[in-house]
Amino acid sequence: MVAGRLQEKNGYYYMVLSYTGPDGKRKQPWVATGLPVRGNKKRAEQLLRELRSSFTPPKAKRKEELSPDMLFSDYMLYWLRIVRLAVQETTWSSYCFNVKDHIVPYFEPLGVTLAGLQARQIQSFYLRELETLKATSVLRLHANLHKALKYAVRLDLIPGNPVDKVERPKPEKYMAAYYTAEELEQLFAAARGHRLELIIQFAAFYGLRRGEVLGLRWDAVDLEAGTLTVCHIVTNASIEGKQVLVQADRAKTKSSLRTLPLVDAFAQRLRALKERQEYNEQVCGSCYNQKYKGYLFVNEMGDLILPNSVTDGFAKLLAENGLRKIRFHDLRHSCASLLLNQGVPMKQIQEWLGHSDISTTANIYAHLDAQSKQLSAETMEQALVLPDSGIMRQW
């Protein structure tokens, strides 16, 4: 309901409405009641209430082309089309979710234009979203809005980016979940003979992401040299309402492209896996799926093991064996925690996990790095001898 008040003029009551137009400016139209001021105040107040409840502020006309006067919600949808070819499918999928499921539903009813968008409206949007979303999720919305409006500034559609004036949410400190060495041993025992057995072992030992494990191919395995190269991913994305399998010769970041030593235990497992795949292909004949022949993790018919089936199968495996609930991705965190407990330096863990920056590794695992802190304490104790305490003598 728009705001409004009664105003007297020339002995008559007028109703003055107040609302923000699509251009971001305050509008205050006057509407005559036809009622003399004398003896008609209650009737005029009733007319004002009826007008306020029935009045709908005019919205900007929809425009097909980019324009400062187009609806901001339409601009965001237009921006999605612009950036589609500039980002990876998985990134574009997350952009679509943020824009279509959160940004557009909030701003479209407001009828605000691109040029009329104000920082206070964006701030109100964040506050509303924080009622149901975590701060990290709202920060993703913030990033999309900032990037989209930065592009509008570059095209001279708006003079400045209103997102720069907004107080963004403070992210919660991330505390990674992980299994201890004993819990991992229990998990390995429970997974023995399970279709996810080797996938789980790779994720826990090498700290691989789900997409990196499923993206492992035979041409990235060098049994002679004893190396394993992470250079391909398999994941899924929601594209225009449909789940699409993404197979790409890339990783999450450039640092994620890495070559790791293939220890003997895994080399033996891979030789056995290769023999089993060759046997399955021979038995199945023409029914064997040749499309995914180069991948390590396929089923008996040669079909690729899908990302969602790993997530669901892992959760079910834990539940059936009474193991503590963690995410599949937490196997990666478990790997990092074991390395830290064994005194492996943070820089080496960064390289093992494929983080782009050591600060990423440090921020995630700082709370686990107890051993390095203990070493620092022991070093200071040896280097700096404290005198007897005066407080102790008083006692």
C-alpha positions as CSV (number, residue, x, y, z in Angstrom):
1,M,0.0,0.0,0.0
2,V,1.4,3.4,-1.0
3,A,1.7,6.2,1.5
4,G,-0.7,9.1,1.5
5,R,-2.2,12.1,3.4
6,L,-5.0,14.6,3.2
7,Q,-4.3,18.2,2.2
8,E,-6.7,21.2,2.4
9,K,-6.8,23.6,-0.5
10,N,-9.4,26.3,-1.3
11,G,-11.7,24.8,1.3
12,Y,-11.7,21.3,-0.1
13,Y,-9.9,18.0,0.8
14,Y,-7.3,16.6,-1.6
15,M,-5.6,13.2,-1.3
16,V,-1.9,13.3,-1.9
17,L,-0.2,10.0,-2.6
18,S,3.5,9.3,-2.2
19,Y,5.6,6.6,-3.9
20,T,8.9,6.1,-5.8
21,G,8.5,5.9,-9.5
22,P,10.4,3.6,-11.9
23,D,12.9,6.3,-12.4
24,G,13.8,6.3,-8.7
25,K,12.2,9.7,-8.1
26,R,9.5,10.6,-5.5
27,K,6.0,11.0,-7.0
28,Q,3.2,12.9,-5.1
29,P,0.1,13.1,-7.3
30,W,-2.9,15.0,-6.0
31,V,-6.4,13.5,-6.2
32,A,-9.5,15.7,-5.6
33,T,-12.2,14.3,-3.2
34,G,-14.8,16.9,-4.1
35,L,-15.6,17.2,-0.3
36,P,-15.6,20.5,1.5
37,V,-13.4,20.6,4.5
38,R,-16.2,21.5,6.9
39,G,-17.8,18.3,8.4
40,N,-16.2,15.8,6.0
41,K,-13.0,14.8,7.6
42,K,-14.0,11.1,8.4
43,R,-15.4,10.7,4.9
44,A,-12.2,12.1,3.3
45,E,-10.1,9.8,5.5
46,Q,-12.2,6.8,4.2
47,L,-11.7,7.8,0.6
48,L,-7.9,8.1,1.2
49,R,-7.8,4.6,2.7
50,E,-9.7,3.2,-0.3
51,L,-7.4,5.0,-2.8
52,R,-4.2,3.9,-1.1
53,S,-5.3,0.2,-1.0
54,S,-6.4,0.2,-4.7
55,F,-3.7,2.4,-6.2
56,T,-0.9,0.6,-8.1
57,P,2.2,2.7,-9.0
58,P,2.9,2.8,-12.7
59,K,5.7,0.5,-13.9
60,A,8.3,1.2,-16.5
61,K,7.4,0.0,-20.0
62,R,9.3,-3.2,-21.0
63,K,12.0,-2.6,-23.5
64,E,13.6,-5.1,-25.8
65,E,16.9,-3.3,-26.1
66,L,19.4,-2.2,-23.4
67,S,18.3,1.1,-22.0
68,P,18.6,3.0,-18.7
69,D,14.7,3.1,-18.7
70,M,14.3,-0.7,-18.9
71,L,13.1,-2.6,-15.8
72,F,16.1,-3.6,-13.7
73,S,14.7,-7.1,-13.5
74,D,14.7,-7.2,-17.3
75,Y,18.2,-5.9,-17.4
76,M,19.4,-8.8,-15.1
77,L,17.8,-11.4,-17.5
78,Y,19.4,-9.6,-20.4
79,W,22.8,-9.7,-18.6
80,L,22.5,-13.4,-18.2
81,R,22.3,-13.8,-22.0
82,I,25.4,-11.5,-22.4
83,V,27.7,-13.4,-20.0
84,R,26.6,-16.9,-21.0
85,L,29.5,-17.4,-23.5
86,A,32.0,-15.7,-21.2
87,V,31.7,-18.1,-18.2
88,Q,31.7,-21.9,-17.7
89,E,28.4,-23.7,-17.8
90,T,28.5,-24.5,-14.1
91,T,29.2,-20.8,-13.3
92,W,26.4,-19.7,-15.6
93,S,24.0,-22.3,-13.9
94,S,24.7,-20.6,-10.5
95,Y,24.2,-17.2,-12.1
96,C,20.8,-18.3,-13.4
97,F,19.7,-19.6,-10.1
98,N,20.6,-16.4,-8.3
99,V,19.0,-14.1,-10.8
100,K,15.9,-16.0,-11.7
101,D,15.1,-17.4,-8.3
102,H,16.1,-14.5,-6.1
103,I,16.9,-11.2,-7.7
104,V,14.1,-11.0,-10.4
105,P,11.3,-12.1,-8.1
106,Y,12.2,-9.4,-5.6
107,F,12.8,-6.4,-7.9
108,E,10.2,-7.1,-10.7
109,P,7.2,-6.2,-8.5
110,L,8.9,-3.0,-7.5
111,G,8.8,-1.8,-11.1
112,V,12.2,-0.1,-10.6
113,T,14.2,0.8,-13.7
114,L,17.9,0.2,-14.2
115,A,18.6,4.0,-13.9
116,G,16.2,4.3,-11.0
117,L,17.8,1.5,-8.9
118,Q,19.0,2.9,-5.6
119,A,21.4,1.5,-3.0
120,R,18.7,1.5,-0.3
121,Q,16.6,-0.9,-2.4
122,I,19.6,-3.3,-2.7
123,Q,20.2,-3.1,1.0
124,S,16.6,-3.9,1.7
125,F,16.9,-6.9,-0.7
126,Y,19.9,-8.2,1.3
127,L,18.1,-7.9,4.6
128,R,15.1,-9.7,3.2
129,E,17.2,-12.6,1.8
130,L,19.2,-12.9,5.1
131,E,15.9,-14.0,6.8
132,T,16.0,-17.3,4.9
133,L,19.6,-17.6,3.5
134,K,23.0,-17.8,5.0
135,A,25.4,-14.8,4.6
136,T,27.5,-16.7,2.2
137,S,24.6,-17.2,-0.2
138,V,23.6,-13.5,0.0
139,L,27.2,-12.7,-0.8
140,R,26.8,-14.6,-4.1
141,L,23.8,-12.5,-4.9
142,H,25.9,-9.5,-4.0
143,A,28.7,-10.6,-6.4
144,N,26.2,-11.1,-9.3
145,L,24.6,-7.7,-8.7
146,H,28.0,-6.0,-8.6
147,K,29.2,-7.7,-11.8
148,A,26.0,-7.0,-13.7
149,L,25.8,-3.3,-12.7
150,K,29.6,-2.9,-13.3
151,Y,28.8,-3.9,-16.9
152,A,26.0,-1.4,-17.1
153,V,28.5,1.3,-16.0
154,R,30.9,0.3,-18.7
155,L,28.1,0.6,-21.3
156,D,27.3,4.1,-20.0
157,L,23.8,3.0,-19.0
158,I,24.2,4.2,-15.4
159,P,26.7,6.7,-14.0
160,G,27.9,4.6,-11.1
161,N,27.4,1.2,-9.4
162,P,24.9,1.5,-6.5
163,V,26.2,-1.8,-5.1
164,D,29.4,0.0,-4.1
165,K,27.3,2.0,-1.6
166,V,25.8,-1.0,0.1
167,E,27.0,-2.7,3.3
168,R,27.5,-6.3,2.3
169,P,26.8,-9.2,4.7
170,K,29.8,-10.5,6.7
171,P,30.6,-14.1,5.8
172,E,30.4,-16.7,8.5
173,K,33.8,-18.3,9.4
174,Y,33.9,-21.6,7.6
175,M,34.6,-24.7,9.8
176,A,35.3,-27.7,7.7
177,A,34.0,-31.1,8.9
178,Y,36.4,-34.0,8.7
179,Y,36.9,-37.6,9.7
180,T,39.8,-38.8,11.9
181,A,42.2,-41.5,10.8
182,E,40.2,-44.0,12.8
183,E,36.9,-42.9,11.2
184,L,38.4,-43.2,7.8
185,E,39.6,-46.7,8.5
186,Q,36.0,-47.6,9.5
187,L,34.7,-46.0,6.3
188,F,37.1,-47.9,4.2
189,A,36.1,-51.2,5.9
190,A,32.4,-50.4,5.3
191,A,33.0,-49.5,1.7
192,R,34.9,-52.7,0.9
193,G,33.3,-54.2,-2.2
194,H,31.0,-51.2,-2.7
195,R,30.7,-49.6,-6.1
196,L,32.1,-46.4,-4.6
197,E,35.0,-48.0,-2.8
198,L,37.8,-46.7,-5.0
199,I,36.2,-43.4,-5.5
200,I,36.0,-42.8,-1.7
201,Q,39.7,-43.9,-1.4
202,F,40.9,-41.5,-4.0
203,A,38.9,-38.6,-2.5
204,A,40.2,-39.3,1.0
205,F,43.9,-40.0,0.1
206,Y,44.4,-37.4,-2.6
207,G,41.9,-34.8,-1.3
208,L,40.2,-34.7,-4.7
209,R,36.9,-32.9,-5.3
210,R,34.0,-35.0,-6.5
211,G,34.3,-33.7,-10.1
212,E,38.0,-34.3,-10.1
213,V,37.6,-38.0,-9.0
214,L,34.9,-38.7,-11.6
215,G,37.0,-36.9,-14.2
216,L,40.0,-39.2,-13.9
217,R,40.8,-40.8,-17.2
218,W,43.3,-43.5,-18.2
219,D,45.4,-41.1,-20.2
220,A,46.1,-39.1,-17.0
221,V,47.5,-42.2,-15.3
222,D,51.1,-43.1,-15.9
223,L,51.7,-46.5,-14.2
224,E,55.3,-46.6,-15.3
225,A,56.2,-43.1,-14.0
226,G,53.9,-43.5,-11.1
227,T,52.0,-40.3,-11.6
228,L,48.3,-39.2,-11.6
229,T,47.4,-35.9,-13.3
230,V,44.2,-34.0,-12.4
231,C,43.2,-32.2,-15.6
232,H,39.6,-33.1,-16.3
233,I,36.3,-32.8,-14.5
234,V,32.9,-34.4,-14.6
235,T,30.1,-32.6,-12.9
236,N,26.5,-31.5,-13.5
237,A,24.7,-28.2,-13.9
238,S,21.1,-27.0,-14.2
239,I,20.8,-25.3,-17.6
240,E,17.4,-23.8,-18.4
241,G,15.6,-26.2,-16.0
242,K,17.5,-29.3,-17.3
243,Q,20.2,-31.3,-15.6
244,V,23.2,-31.3,-17.9
245,L,26.4,-33.4,-17.5
246,V,29.5,-31.3,-17.9
247,Q,32.8,-32.9,-19.1
248,A,35.6,-30.5,-19.5
249,D,39.4,-30.5,-19.8
250,R,39.8,-28.1,-16.9
251,A,39.6,-27.8,-13.1
252,K,38.1,-25.4,-10.7
253,T,41.2,-23.1,-10.9
254,K,44.5,-23.2,-12.7
255,S,46.2,-24.4,-9.5
256,S,43.8,-27.3,-9.5
257,L,45.6,-28.7,-12.6
258,R,48.2,-30.8,-10.8
259,T,50.2,-34.0,-11.1
260,L,50.4,-36.2,-8.0
261,P,52.6,-39.3,-7.2
262,L,50.7,-42.5,-7.7
263,V,51.6,-44.7,-4.7
264,D,51.9,-48.5,-5.1
265,A,48.7,-49.3,-3.3
266,F,46.7,-47.2,-5.8
267,A,48.8,-48.4,-8.8
268,Q,47.8,-52.0,-7.9
269,R,44.1,-51.0,-7.6
270,L,44.2,-49.3,-10.9
271,R,45.7,-52.3,-12.7
272,A,43.0,-54.5,-11.2
273,L,40.3,-51.9,-12.3
274,K,41.7,-51.9,-15.8
275,E,41.5,-55.7,-16.1
276,R,38.0,-55.7,-14.8
277,Q,36.9,-53.0,-17.3
278,E,38.4,-55.0,-20.2
279,Y,36.6,-58.1,-19.0
280,N,33.3,-56.3,-18.7
281,E,33.7,-54.9,-22.2
282,Q,34.5,-58.4,-23.6
283,V,31.5,-59.9,-21.8
284,C,29.0,-57.2,-22.8
285,G,30.2,-56.9,-26.4
286,S,28.2,-54.4,-28.4
287,C,26.1,-53.5,-25.3
288,Y,29.1,-51.9,-23.7
289,N,29.0,-48.1,-23.7
290,Q,32.1,-47.0,-25.7
291,K,31.3,-43.3,-25.1
292,Y,33.0,-43.2,-21.7
293,K,35.7,-45.8,-22.3
294,G,38.5,-43.5,-21.3
295,Y,37.2,-42.9,-17.8
296,L,38.3,-44.8,-14.7
297,F,34.9,-44.8,-13.0
298,V,32.3,-46.5,-15.1
299,N,29.9,-49.3,-14.2
300,E,29.8,-52.8,-15.6
301,M,28.0,-51.6,-18.8
302,G,30.5,-48.8,-19.4
303,D,28.2,-46.1,-18.3
304,L,29.7,-43.2,-16.5
305,I,29.1,-43.0,-12.7
306,L,27.2,-39.8,-12.3
307,P,28.0,-37.0,-9.7
308,N,24.6,-37.2,-8.0
309,S,24.8,-40.9,-7.6
310,V,28.1,-40.5,-5.7
311,T,26.6,-38.0,-3.3
312,D,23.5,-40.0,-2.7
313,G,25.3,-43.4,-2.5
314,F,27.9,-42.0,-0.1
315,A,25.2,-40.7,2.3
316,K,23.4,-44.0,2.1
317,L,26.6,-45.9,2.8
318,L,27.3,-43.9,6.0
319,A,23.7,-44.3,7.2
320,E,23.6,-48.1,6.6
321,N,26.9,-48.5,8.6
322,G,26.2,-46.2,11.5
323,L,29.0,-43.8,10.5
324,R,29.0,-40.1,11.4
325,K,27.3,-38.1,8.7
326,I,29.6,-35.9,6.6
327,R,29.5,-34.7,3.0
328,F,31.4,-36.5,0.3
329,H,33.4,-33.2,-0.1
330,D,34.4,-33.5,3.6
331,L,36.7,-36.4,2.6
332,R,38.9,-33.7,1.0
333,H,38.9,-31.9,4.4
334,S,39.8,-35.1,6.1
335,C,42.8,-35.5,3.9
336,A,43.9,-32.0,4.8
337,S,43.5,-32.6,8.5
338,L,45.6,-35.7,8.4
339,L,48.4,-33.9,6.6
340,L,48.3,-31.1,9.2
341,N,48.4,-33.6,12.1
342,Q,51.5,-35.2,10.5
343,G,53.3,-31.9,10.4
344,V,53.1,-31.3,6.6
345,P,53.6,-27.5,6.0
346,M,50.6,-25.5,4.8
347,K,52.3,-24.6,1.5
348,Q,52.6,-28.3,0.6
349,I,49.0,-29.0,1.6
350,Q,47.9,-26.1,-0.7
351,E,49.8,-27.7,-3.6
352,W,48.4,-31.2,-2.8
353,L,44.8,-29.9,-2.7
354,G,45.2,-27.6,-5.7
355,H,44.2,-24.4,-3.9
356,S,45.0,-21.2,-6.0
357,D,46.2,-19.3,-2.9
358,I,47.7,-20.4,0.3
359,S,45.4,-18.0,2.1
360,T,42.5,-20.2,1.0
361,T,44.1,-23.2,2.6
362,A,45.0,-21.3,5.8
363,N,41.5,-19.8,6.2
364,I,39.8,-23.2,5.9
365,Y,42.2,-25.2,8.0
366,A,43.7,-22.7,10.5
367,H,41.6,-24.2,13.4
368,L,43.1,-27.6,12.7
369,D,46.7,-26.5,12.7
370,A,47.3,-27.2,16.3
371,Q,50.7,-29.0,15.8
372,S,52.3,-25.9,14.2
373,K,51.1,-23.8,17.1
374,Q,52.5,-26.3,19.6
375,L,55.8,-26.2,17.7
376,S,55.8,-22.4,17.9
377,A,55.1,-22.5,21.6
378,E,58.0,-25.0,22.2
379,T,60.4,-22.9,20.1
380,M,59.5,-19.7,22.1
381,E,59.9,-21.6,25.4
382,Q,63.5,-22.6,24.4
383,A,64.4,-19.2,23.0
384,L,63.0,-17.0,25.8
385,V,63.5,-18.0,29.4
386,L,60.9,-16.4,31.7
387,P,62.0,-15.2,35.1
388,D,60.5,-16.5,38.4
389,S,57.1,-15.0,38.9
390,G,56.7,-12.4,41.6
391,I,53.1,-13.6,42.0
392,M,54.4,-17.1,42.9
393,R,56.7,-15.6,45.7
394,Q,53.7,-13.8,47.1
395,W,51.8,-17.1,47.5
